[in-house]
């Protein structure tokens, strides 16, 4: 019987640890989601400021997206775009 009691205590401790760990993970995710929302709002504010100063927000978004790309990848996409535009008689 003593081993059964020890086993039950170990199971309870394991369950308690798993429960606490799960709660900590959920709380971390919630904090990060809130930070992400705050950062998203800040970015929106900067785009609003840029628009207020006369900048084209759509162009800024395109530039930001392009700067994230590798130079070779960007060059390849630009070449493909130019090829398509020529084929459509748009250049």
Jmol script that loads the backbone (N, CA, C; Angstrom):
load data "model"
ATOM      1  N   UNK A   1       0.802  -1.198   0.000  1.00  0.00           N
ATOM      2  CA  UNK A   1       0.000   0.000   0.000  1.00  0.00           C
ATOM      3  C   UNK A   1       0.849   1.267   0.000  1.00  0.00           C
ATOM      4  N   UNK A   2       2.011   1.232   0.608  1.00  0.00           N
ATOM      5  CA  UNK A   2       2.862   2.411   0.678  1.00  0.00           C
ATOM      6  C   UNK A   2       3.304   2.838  -0.713  1.00  0.00           C
ATOM      7  N   UNK A   3       3.585   1.856  -1.567  1.00  0.00           N
ATOM      8  CA  UNK A   3       3.990   2.207  -2.928  1.00  0.00           C
ATOM      9  C   UNK A   3       2.828   2.795  -3.705  1.00  0.00           C
ATOM     10  N   UNK A   4       1.614   2.337  -3.435  1.00  0.00           N
ATOM     11  CA  UNK A   4       0.447   2.918  -4.096  1.00  0.00           C
ATOM     12  C   UNK A   4       0.272   4.383  -3.707  1.00  0.00           C
ATOM     13  N   UNK A   5       0.440   4.689  -2.442  1.00  0.00           N
ATOM     14  CA  UNK A   5       0.298   6.061  -1.971  1.00  0.00           C
ATOM     15  C   UNK A   5       1.371   6.944  -2.604  1.00  0.00           C
ATOM     16  N   UNK A   6       2.598   6.437  -2.683  1.00  0.00           N
ATOM     17  CA  UNK A   6       3.678   7.199  -3.302  1.00  0.00           C
ATOM     18  C   UNK A   6       3.389   7.412  -4.778  1.00  0.00           C
ATOM     19  N   UNK A   7       2.840   6.397  -5.423  1.00  0.00           N
ATOM     20  CA  UNK A   7       2.506   6.503  -6.841  1.00  0.00           C
ATOM     21  C   UNK A   7       1.418   7.543  -7.073  1.00  0.00           C
ATOM     22  N   UNK A   8       0.427   7.569  -6.205  1.00  0.00           N
ATOM     23  CA  UNK A   8      -0.656   8.549  -6.319  1.00  0.00           C
ATOM     24  C   UNK A   8      -0.102   9.957  -6.124  1.00  0.00           C
ATOM     25  N   UNK A   9       0.785  10.118  -5.131  1.00  0.00           N
ATOM     26  CA  UNK A   9       1.390  11.430  -4.895  1.00  0.00           C
ATOM     27  C   UNK A   9       2.225  11.873  -6.093  1.00  0.00           C
ATOM     28  N   UNK A  10       2.977  10.922  -6.678  1.00  0.00           N
ATOM     29  CA  UNK A  10       3.766  11.253  -7.875  1.00  0.00           C
ATOM     30  C   UNK A  10       2.859  11.666  -9.023  1.00  0.00           C
ATOM     31  N   UNK A  11       1.748  10.955  -9.222  1.00  0.00           N
ATOM     32  CA  UNK A  11       0.792  11.289 -10.278  1.00  0.00           C
ATOM     33  C   UNK A  11       0.192  12.677 -10.043  1.00  0.00           C
ATOM     34  N   UNK A  12      -0.139  12.982  -8.798  1.00  0.00           N
ATOM     35  CA  UNK A  12      -0.702  14.299  -8.479  1.00  0.00           C
ATOM     36  C   UNK A  12       0.327  15.401  -8.724  1.00  0.00           C
ATOM     37  N   UNK A  13       1.565  15.144  -8.340  1.00  0.00           N
ATOM     38  CA  UNK A  13       2.625  16.129  -8.547  1.00  0.00           C
ATOM     39  C   UNK A  13       2.866  16.344 -10.045  1.00  0.00           C
ATOM     40  N   UNK A  14       2.860  15.268 -10.803  1.00  0.00           N
ATOM     41  CA  UNK A  14       3.048  15.362 -12.254  1.00  0.00           C
ATOM     42  C   UNK A  14       1.892  16.125 -12.879  1.00  0.00           C
ATOM     43  N   UNK A  15       0.681  15.805 -12.455  1.00  0.00           N
ATOM     44  CA  UNK A  15      -0.511  16.487 -12.972  1.00  0.00           C
ATOM     45  C   UNK A  15      -0.457  17.972 -12.630  1.00  0.00           C
ATOM     46  N   UNK A  16      -0.082  18.287 -11.404  1.00  0.00           N
ATOM     47  CA  UNK A  16       0.008  19.680 -10.961  1.00  0.00           C
ATOM     48  C   UNK A  16       1.070  20.421 -11.766  1.00  0.00           C
ATOM     49  N   UNK A  17       2.213  19.770 -12.001  1.00  0.00           N
ATOM     50  CA  UNK A  17       3.281  20.389 -12.785  1.00  0.00           C
ATOM     51  C   UNK A  17       2.812  20.652 -14.212  1.00  0.00           C
ATOM     52  N   UNK A  18       2.168  19.659 -14.821  1.00  0.00           N
ATOM     53  CA  UNK A  18       1.686  19.808 -16.195  1.00  0.00           C
ATOM     54  C   UNK A  18       0.642  20.922 -16.286  1.00  0.00           C
ATOM     55  N   UNK A  19      -0.227  20.986 -15.291  1.00  0.00           N
ATOM     56  CA  UNK A  19      -1.258  22.023 -15.253  1.00  0.00           C
ATOM     57  C   UNK A  19      -0.623  23.408 -15.135  1.00  0.00           C
ATOM     58  N   UNK A  20       0.358  23.535 -14.246  1.00  0.00           N
ATOM     59  CA  UNK A  20       1.054  24.816 -14.062  1.00  0.00           C
ATOM     60  C   UNK A  20       1.832  25.202 -15.317  1.00  0.00           C
ATOM     61  N   UNK A  21       2.450  24.215 -15.939  1.00  0.00           N
ATOM     62  CA  UNK A  21       3.213  24.462 -17.158  1.00  0.00           C
ATOM     63  C   UNK A  21       2.280  24.923 -18.278  1.00  0.00           C
ATOM     64  N   UNK A  22       1.146  24.269 -18.440  1.00  0.00           N
ATOM     65  CA  UNK A  22       0.174  24.641 -19.458  1.00  0.00           C
ATOM     66  C   UNK A  22      -0.338  26.052 -19.224  1.00  0.00           C
ATOM     67  N   UNK A  23      -0.638  26.358 -17.966  1.00  0.00           N
ATOM     68  CA  UNK A  23      -1.128  27.695 -17.628  1.00  0.00           C
ATOM     69  C   UNK A  23      -0.075  28.747 -17.973  1.00  0.00           C
ATOM     70  N   UNK A  24       1.186  28.469 -17.667  1.00  0.00           N
ATOM     71  CA  UNK A  24       2.276  29.407 -17.959  1.00  0.00           C
ATOM     72  C   UNK A  24       2.418  29.620 -19.468  1.00  0.00           C
ATOM     73  N   UNK A  25       2.291  28.555 -20.239  1.00  0.00           N
ATOM     74  CA  UNK A  25       2.384  28.660 -21.697  1.00  0.00           C
ATOM     75  C   UNK A  25       1.259  29.525 -22.236  1.00  0.00           C
ATOM     76  N   UNK A  26       0.046  29.273 -21.780  1.00  0.00           N
ATOM     77  CA  UNK A  26      -1.118  30.041 -22.248  1.00  0.00           C
ATOM     78  C   UNK A  26      -0.945  31.516 -21.887  1.00  0.00           C
ATOM     79  N   UNK A  27      -0.497  31.789 -20.680  1.00  0.00           N
ATOM     80  CA  UNK A  27      -0.307  33.177 -20.253  1.00  0.00           C
ATOM     81  C   UNK A  27       0.787  33.874 -21.061  1.00  0.00           C
ATOM     82  N   UNK A  28       1.867  33.149 -21.398  1.00  0.00           N
ATOM     83  CA  UNK A  28       2.922  33.727 -22.239  1.00  0.00           C
ATOM     84  C   UNK A  28       2.382  34.070 -23.624  1.00  0.00           C
ATOM     85  N   UNK A  29       1.609  33.154 -24.191  1.00  0.00           N
ATOM     86  CA  UNK A  29       1.023  33.398 -25.512  1.00  0.00           C
ATOM     87  C   UNK A  29       0.109  34.614 -25.458  1.00  0.00           C
ATOM     88  N   UNK A  30      -0.693  34.711 -24.413  1.00  0.00           N
ATOM     89  CA  UNK A  30      -1.592  35.860 -24.274  1.00  0.00           C
ATOM     90  C   UNK A  30      -0.807  37.172 -24.185  1.00  0.00           C
ATOM     91  N   UNK A  31       0.282  37.178 -23.428  1.00  0.00           N
ATOM     92  CA  UNK A  31       1.110  38.382 -23.319  1.00  0.00           C
ATOM     93  C   UNK A  31       1.723  38.745 -24.669  1.00  0.00           C
ATOM     94  N   UNK A  32       2.223  37.742 -25.377  1.00  0.00           N
ATOM     95  CA  UNK A  32       2.818  37.988 -26.693  1.00  0.00           C
ATOM     96  C   UNK A  32       1.786  38.482 -27.697  1.00  0.00           C
ATOM     97  N   UNK A  33       0.573  37.926 -27.634  1.00  0.00           N
ATOM     98  CA  UNK A  33      -0.501  38.392 -28.526  1.00  0.00           C
ATOM     99  C   UNK A  33      -0.815  39.861 -28.240  1.00  0.00           C
ATOM    100  N   UNK A  34      -0.813  40.239 -26.976  1.00  0.00           N
ATOM    101  CA  UNK A  34      -1.075  41.631 -26.611  1.00  0.00           C
ATOM    102  C   UNK A  34       0.055  42.534 -27.113  1.00  0.00           C
ATOM    103  N   UNK A  35       1.292  42.075 -26.959  1.00  0.00           N
ATOM    104  CA  UNK A  35       2.429  42.834 -27.470  1.00  0.00           C
ATOM    105  C   UNK A  35       2.337  42.974 -28.984  1.00  0.00           C
ATOM    106  N   UNK A  36       1.934  41.888 -29.651  1.00  0.00           N
ATOM    107  CA  UNK A  36       1.800  41.913 -31.105  1.00  0.00           C
ATOM    108  C   UNK A  36       0.747  42.935 -31.521  1.00  0.00           C
ATOM    109  N   UNK A  37      -0.357  42.992 -30.782  1.00  0.00           N
ATOM    110  CA  UNK A  37      -1.415  43.956 -31.080  1.00  0.00           C
ATOM    111  C   UNK A  37      -0.906  45.373 -30.880  1.00  0.00           C
ATOM    112  N   UNK A  38      -0.160  45.598 -29.808  1.00  0.00           N
ATOM    113  CA  UNK A  38       0.400  46.921 -29.532  1.00  0.00           C
ATOM    114  C   UNK A  38       1.354  47.334 -30.649  1.00  0.00           C
ATOM    115  N   UNK A  39       2.212  46.418 -31.068  1.00  0.00           N
ATOM    116  CA  UNK A  39       3.160  46.711 -32.141  1.00  0.00           C
ATOM    117  C   UNK A  39       2.409  46.966 -33.449  1.00  0.00           C
ATOM    118  N   UNK A  40       1.392  46.171 -33.717  1.00  0.00           N
ATOM    119  CA  UNK A  40       0.587  46.366 -34.926  1.00  0.00           C
ATOM    120  C   UNK A  40      -0.062  47.742 -34.921  1.00  0.00           C
ATOM    121  N   UNK A  41      -0.585  48.145 -33.770  1.00  0.00           N
ATOM    122  CA  UNK A  41      -1.181  49.484 -33.652  1.00  0.00           C
ATOM    123  C   UNK A  41      -0.129  50.571 -33.872  1.00  0.00           C
ATOM    124  N   UNK A  42       1.082  50.357 -33.340  1.00  0.00           N
ATOM    125  CA  UNK A  42       2.167  51.322 -33.526  1.00  0.00           C
ATOM    126  C   UNK A  42       2.535  51.448 -35.005  1.00  0.00           C
ATOM    127  N   UNK A  43       2.606  50.325 -35.698  1.00  0.00           N
ATOM    128  CA  UNK A  43       2.926  50.340 -37.124  1.00  0.00           C
ATOM    129  C   UNK A  43       1.841  51.084 -37.893  1.00  0.00           C
ATOM    130  N   UNK A  44       0.591  50.825 -37.541  1.00  0.00           N
ATOM    131  CA  UNK A  44      -0.529  51.521 -38.191  1.00  0.00           C
ATOM    132  C   UNK A  44      -0.414  53.031 -37.971  1.00  0.00           C
ATOM    133  N   UNK A  45      -0.017  53.423 -36.764  1.00  0.00           N
ATOM    134  CA  UNK A  45       0.165  54.849 -36.460  1.00  0.00           C
ATOM    135  C   UNK A  45       1.268  55.467 -37.319  1.00  0.00           C
ATOM    136  N   UNK A  46       2.368  54.731 -37.519  1.00  0.00           N
ATOM    137  CA  UNK A  46       3.473  55.243 -38.331  1.00  0.00           C
ATOM    138  C   UNK A  46       3.032  55.400 -39.784  1.00  0.00           C
ATOM    139  N   UNK A  47       2.273  54.422 -40.288  1.00  0.00           N
ATOM    140  CA  UNK A  47       1.760  54.559 -41.650  1.00  0.00           C
ATOM    141  C   UNK A  47       0.810  55.759 -41.747  1.00  0.00           C
ATOM    142  N   UNK A  48       0.004  55.965 -40.718  1.00  0.00           N
ATOM    143  CA  UNK A  48      -0.881  57.130 -40.691  1.00  0.00           C
ATOM    144  C   UNK A  48      -0.100  58.426 -40.691  1.00  0.00           C
ATOM    145  N   UNK A  49       0.975  58.464 -39.922  1.00  0.00           N
ATOM    146  CA  UNK A  49       1.847  59.638 -39.879  1.00  0.00           C
ATOM    147  C   UNK A  49       2.469  59.886 -41.253  1.00  0.00           C
ATOM    148  N   UNK A  50       2.924  58.792 -41.890  1.00  0.00           N
ATOM    149  CA  UNK A  50       3.517  58.918 -43.226  1.00  0.00           C
ATOM    150  C   UNK A  50       2.496  59.464 -44.212  1.00  0.00           C
ATOM    151  N   UNK A  51       1.274  58.948 -44.152  1.00  0.00           N
ATOM    152  CA  UNK A  51       0.215  59.422 -45.039  1.00  0.00           C
ATOM    153  C   UNK A  51      -0.062  60.898 -44.781  1.00  0.00           C
ATOM    154  N   UNK A  52      -0.084  61.285 -43.528  1.00  0.00           N
ATOM    155  CA  UNK A  52      -0.304  62.680 -43.160  1.00  0.00           C
ATOM    156  C   UNK A  52       0.789  63.608 -43.676  1.00  0.00           C
ATOM    157  N   UNK A  53       1.973  63.049 -43.873  1.00  0.00           N
ATOM    158  CA  UNK A  53       3.093  63.818 -44.402  1.00  0.00           C
ATOM    159  C   UNK A  53       3.191  63.739 -45.923  1.00  0.00           C
ATOM    160  N   UNK A  54       2.171  63.129 -46.540  1.00  0.00           N
ATOM    161  CA  UNK A  54       2.105  63.103 -47.999  1.00  0.00           C
ATOM    162  C   UNK A  54       2.715  61.887 -48.670  1.00  0.00           C
ATOM    163  N   UNK A  55       3.141  60.888 -47.903  1.00  0.00           N
ATOM    164  CA  UNK A  55       3.722  59.687 -48.499  1.00  0.00           C
ATOM    165  C   UNK A  55       2.626  58.710 -48.905  1.00  0.00           C
ATOM    166  N   UNK A  56       2.889  57.947 -49.962  1.00  0.00           N
ATOM    167  CA  UNK A  56       1.960  56.936 -50.445  1.00  0.00           C
ATOM    168  C   UNK A  56       2.152  55.661 -49.623  1.00  0.00           C
ATOM    169  N   UNK A  57       1.152  55.310 -48.834  1.00  0.00           N
ATOM    170  CA  UNK A  57       1.249  54.175 -47.914  1.00  0.00           C
ATOM    171  C   UNK A  57       1.392  52.860 -48.671  1.00  0.00           C
ATOM    172  N   UNK A  58       0.692  52.724 -49.785  1.00  0.00           N
ATOM    173  CA  UNK A  58       0.778  51.495 -50.579  1.00  0.00           C
ATOM    174  C   UNK A  58       2.214  51.287 -51.064  1.00  0.00           C
ATOM    175  N   UNK A  59       2.849  52.356 -51.518  1.00  0.00           N
ATOM    176  CA  UNK A  59       4.245  52.267 -51.965  1.00  0.00           C
ATOM    177  C   UNK A  59       5.163  51.917 -50.792  1.00  0.00           C
ATOM    178  N   UNK A  60       4.911  52.519 -49.634  1.00  0.00           N
ATOM    179  CA  UNK A  60       5.728  52.208 -48.456  1.00  0.00           C
ATOM    180  C   UNK A  60       5.609  50.737 -48.077  1.00  0.00           C
ATOM    181  N   UNK A  61       4.395  50.211 -48.123  1.00  0.00           N
ATOM    182  CA  UNK A  61       4.193  48.785 -47.799  1.00  0.00           C
ATOM    183  C   UNK A  61       4.951  47.900 -48.780  1.00  0.00           C
ATOM    184  N   UNK A  62       4.931  48.286 -50.047  1.00  0.00           N
ATOM    185  CA  UNK A  62       5.659  47.524 -51.066  1.00  0.00           C
ATOM    186  C   UNK A  62       7.157  47.571 -50.786  1.00  0.00           C
ATOM    187  N   UNK A  63       7.665  48.737 -50.443  1.00  0.00           N
ATOM    188  CA  UNK A  63       9.091  48.878 -50.137  1.00  0.00           C
ATOM    189  C   UNK A  63       9.471  48.027 -48.928  1.00  0.00           C
ATOM    190  N   UNK A  64       8.654  48.061 -47.894  1.00  0.00           N
ATOM    191  CA  UNK A  64       8.933  47.259 -46.686  1.00  0.00           C
ATOM    192  C   UNK A  64       8.979  45.778 -47.051  1.00  0.00           C
ATOM    193  N   UNK A  65       8.009  45.326 -47.838  1.00  0.00           N
ATOM    194  CA  UNK A  65       7.966  43.920 -48.258  1.00  0.00           C
ATOM    195  C   UNK A  65       9.207  43.566 -49.077  1.00  0.00           C
ATOM    196  N   UNK A  66       9.607  44.460 -49.988  1.00  0.00           N
ATOM    197  CA  UNK A  66      10.772  44.206 -50.837  1.00  0.00           C
ATOM    198  C   UNK A  66      12.062  44.156 -50.026  1.00  0.00           C
ATOM    199  N   UNK A  67      12.179  45.017 -49.028  1.00  0.00           N
ATOM    200  CA  UNK A  67      13.403  45.049 -48.221  1.00  0.00           C
ATOM    201  C   UNK A  67      13.576  43.790 -47.383  1.00  0.00           C
ATOM    202  N   UNK A  68      12.483  43.077 -47.142  1.00  0.00           N
ATOM    203  CA  UNK A  68      12.559  41.816 -46.399  1.00  0.00           C
ATOM    204  C   UNK A  68      13.117  40.689 -47.264  1.00  0.00           C
ATOM    205  N   UNK A  69      13.006  40.852 -48.579  1.00  0.00           N
ATOM    206  CA  UNK A  69      13.426  39.803 -49.496  1.00  0.00           C
ATOM    207  C   UNK A  69      14.939  39.801 -49.701  1.00  0.00           C
ATOM    208  N   UNK A  70      15.443  38.641 -50.034  1.00  0.00           N
ATOM    209  CA  UNK A  70      16.830  38.497 -50.451  1.00  0.00           C
ATOM    210  C   UNK A  70      16.994  39.238 -51.782  1.00  0.00           C
ATOM    211  N   UNK A  71      18.154  39.855 -52.001  1.00  0.00           N
ATOM    212  CA  UNK A  71      18.389  40.651 -53.214  1.00  0.00           C
ATOM    213  C   UNK A  71      18.194  39.819 -54.478  1.00  0.00           C
ATOM    214  N   UNK A  72      18.663  38.582 -54.481  1.00  0.00           N
ATOM    215  CA  UNK A  72      18.509  37.721 -55.662  1.00  0.00           C
ATOM    216  C   UNK A  72      17.045  37.377 -55.913  1.00  0.00           C
ATOM    217  N   UNK A  73      16.332  37.081 -54.846  1.00  0.00           N
ATOM    218  CA  UNK A  73      14.909  36.765 -54.965  1.00  0.00           C
ATOM    219  C   UNK A  73      14.150  37.972 -55.505  1.00  0.00           C
ATOM    220  N   UNK A  74      14.476  39.145 -54.993  1.00  0.00           N
ATOM    221  CA  UNK A  74      13.823  40.370 -55.440  1.00  0.00           C
ATOM    222  C   UNK A  74      14.104  40.623 -56.919  1.00  0.00           C
ATOM    223  N   UNK A  75      15.368  40.453 -57.338  1.00  0.00           N
ATOM    224  CA  UNK A  75      15.746  40.665 -58.731  1.00  0.00           C
ATOM    225  C   UNK A  75      15.003  39.690 -59.643  1.00  0.00           C
ATOM    226  N   UNK A  76      14.885  38.460 -59.205  1.00  0.00           N
ATOM    227  CA  UNK A  76      14.168  37.449 -59.999  1.00  0.00           C
ATOM    228  C   UNK A  76      12.699  37.832 -60.157  1.00  0.00           C
ATOM    229  N   UNK A  77      12.065  38.256 -59.084  1.00  0.00           N
ATOM    230  CA  UNK A  77      10.658  38.659 -59.158  1.00  0.00           C
ATOM    231  C   UNK A  77      10.484  39.879 -60.047  1.00  0.00           C
ATOM    232  N   UNK A  78      11.409  40.827 -59.963  1.00  0.00           N
ATOM    233  CA  UNK A  78      11.324  42.019 -60.800  1.00  0.00           C
ATOM    234  C   UNK A  78      11.474  41.664 -62.279  1.00  0.00           C
ATOM    235  N   UNK A  79      12.356  40.709 -62.581  1.00  0.00           N
ATOM    236  CA  UNK A  79      12.548  40.259 -63.962  1.00  0.00           C
ATOM    237  C   UNK A  79      11.280  39.597 -64.491  1.00  0.00           C
ATOM    238  N   UNK A  80      10.687  38.752 -63.682  1.00  0.00           N
ATOM    239  CA  UNK A  80       9.444  38.085 -64.081  1.00  0.00           C
ATOM    240  C   UNK A  80       8.339  39.105 -64.302  1.00  0.00           C
ATOM    241  N   UNK A  81       8.215  40.062 -63.387  1.00  0.00           N
ATOM    242  CA  UNK A  81       7.194  41.098 -63.521  1.00  0.00           C
ATOM    243  C   UNK A  81       7.405  41.894 -64.803  1.00  0.00           C
ATOM    244  N   UNK A  82       8.648  42.277 -65.071  1.00  0.00           N
ATOM    245  CA  UNK A  82       8.947  43.036 -66.285  1.00  0.00           C
ATOM    246  C   UNK A  82       8.606  42.223 -67.537  1.00  0.00           C
ATOM    247  N   UNK A  83       8.918  40.936 -67.518  1.00  0.00           N
ATOM    248  CA  UNK A  83       8.594  40.054 -68.645  1.00  0.00           C
ATOM    249  C   UNK A  83       7.095  40.010 -68.878  1.00  0.00           C
ATOM    250  N   UNK A  84       6.339  39.862 -67.815  1.00  0.00           N
ATOM    251  CA  UNK A  84       4.874  39.815 -67.929  1.00  0.00           C
ATOM    252  C   UNK A  84       4.326  41.138 -68.446  1.00  0.00           C
ATOM    253  N   UNK A  85       4.839  42.255 -67.916  1.00  0.00           N
ATOM    254  CA  UNK A  85       4.361  43.565 -68.348  1.00  0.00           C
ATOM    255  C   UNK A  85       4.657  43.789 -69.836  1.00  0.00           C
ATOM    256  N   UNK A  86       5.840  43.364 -70.290  1.00  0.00           N
ATOM    257  CA  UNK A  86       6.175  43.476 -71.708  1.00  0.00           C
ATOM    258  C   UNK A  86       5.241  42.625 -72.560  1.00  0.00           C
ATOM    259  N   UNK A  87       4.976  41.407 -72.095  1.00  0.00           N
ATOM    260  CA  UNK A  87       4.093  40.506 -72.833  1.00  0.00           C
ATOM    261  C   UNK A  87       2.685  41.077 -72.945  1.00  0.00           C
ATOM    262  N   UNK A  88       2.283  41.842 -71.965  1.00  0.00           N
ATOM    263  CA  UNK A  88       0.942  42.443 -71.983  1.00  0.00           C
ATOM    264  C   UNK A  88       0.937  43.823 -72.654  1.00  0.00           C
ATOM    265  N   UNK A  89       2.098  44.253 -73.134  1.00  0.00           N
ATOM    266  CA  UNK A  89       2.186  45.548 -73.803  1.00  0.00           C
ATOM    267  C   UNK A  89       2.047  46.720 -72.858  1.00  0.00           C
ATOM    268  N   UNK A  90       2.410  46.511 -71.623  1.00  0.00           N
ATOM    269  CA  UNK A  90       2.264  47.566 -70.618  1.00  0.00           C
ATOM    270  C   UNK A  90       3.547  48.352 -70.402  1.00  0.00           C
ATOM    271  N   UNK A  91       4.640  47.947 -71.072  1.00  0.00           N
ATOM    272  CA  UNK A  91       5.910  48.681 -70.951  1.00  0.00           C
ATOM    273  C   UNK A  91       6.264  49.321 -72.280  1.00  0.00           C
TER     274      UNK A  91
END
end "model"
wireframe off; spacefill off
backbone 0.3
color backbone group
